């Protein structure tokens, strides 16, 4: 057991210091725990902030095998003075006895620069501590406790920021939060260490195209397609990647709409205008008025879509309701109507308003075979872009 004053950086009353050191030497030499208990209590009564007295009391607990008491007593001390060697070393020893490798490692690591023994034990425990915290993170995510998982991730990032186990954990938390930018940052690092992992490369390409560098994403898909020329799924991904790259050349505000987690009616009209050349280049034949878009910065796009008859205006109120929630089924109906408007709705028997929208969308290739139509679900920007990309194949685009 270390001298309770070791690593203590606060000013201490000389009388308290001398008494503590005398009692500690007696404890080490004679095992006089009764005097140590009495003296530590008296010193804390006289000066509650004299933390070495807490360490002395914890040493008595440790000698008695009361390891939980040691940890309970000293954790607040560690929080107050993270580099207090005597306290952290005792926490580490007690935590090891309790089987709490992560806590022991954390304590040793805090004073590794001050103690060769702490440095040695921290090095020995590091791999197992990382595994344990990673496992705790997984458990938190399974229980849908994302904030708790984030705390575990913060530990991993503090202990081993560049280790693969930390990067994998960061990716998992990013997925749980729906944070694609954070997921991309993790996937970039992981993929660089596993250059032959096709699944990782494909995921990186998807994320680059959505929230990163679209040119880098397209290049990855082009390389994968060149290596797998007979793979029809890869050919489809290349087609999609080219479309996403073209999307990245559009104005920034349009790209931001395409990246939204949920689209509204106005967003769909804007994407129709910018992604479907026939909409952008056609002259409307009607003159419908929507009074609630006159001050909208995308008034031109919305009015064009309305006057082509692709989306409806309330005939009584003359309102378009651009901010209204949009469902996938509604968006699919608009896209089928667009196909019909430009003579490409043979798949729907030229009747965009008839039939179950999921059946029609499947027949027209707007929903892939085996995919869930999810007509009542909200539509994300990425989902809307993919539906429009598929519609362009029928409209003569790519």
Secondary structure, 3 states (H helix, E strand, C coil): CCCCCCCCCCCCCHHHHHHHHHHHHHHHHHCCHHHHHHHHHHHHHHCCCCHHHHHHHHHHHHHCCCHHHHHHHHHHHHHHCCCCHHHHHHHHHHHHHHCCHHHHHHHHHHCCCCCHHHHHHHHHHHHHHHHHHHHHHHHHHHCCCHHHHHHHHHHHHHHHCCCHHHHHHHHHHHHHHCCHHHHHHHHHHHHHHCCCCHHHHHHHHHHHHHHCCHHHHHHHHHHHHHHCCCCHHHHHHHHHHHHHHHHHCCCHHHHHHHCCCCCEHHHHHHHHHHHCHHHHHCCCCCCCCCHHHCCCCCHHHHHHHHHCCCCCCCCCCCCCCCCCECEHHHHHHHHHHHHHHCCCCHHHCCCCCCCCHHHHHHHCCCCCCCCCCCCCCECCHHHHHHHHHHHHHHHCCC
